[in-house]
Amino acid sequence: MHHVAFDLFRAYRLSPAVSLRAEPFGALAYHFGTRRLSLVKSPELVTVLRLLDSHDSAAGALDAAGVPIRQRARYAVALAALADSEVIGAR
């Protein structure tokens, strides 16, 4: 469980060991190293994940994906969970 607030102003990337498979609900994220499967429960979050590597911060990826400010806390919780499961990592 994630105990530290997720830093939206830090740079992140999708782990190179993770493959995303698009699904109607969002995506399945499979980590080849840990062999864990994670559900990404919204297409908008999948867009954010795909944009992480091309922006200087998670906030920049959220901006580029058009995520409204009022929804940032919810996305930070989701990104923190994905960081805990090693789907994304700091760069």
Secondary structure, DSSP 4 states (H G I P E B T S, - for coil): ---S---TTS-EEE-TTEEEEEETTEEEEEETTTTEEEEE--HHHHHHHHHGGGSSSHHHHHHHTT--GGGHHHHHHHHHHHHHTTSEEE-
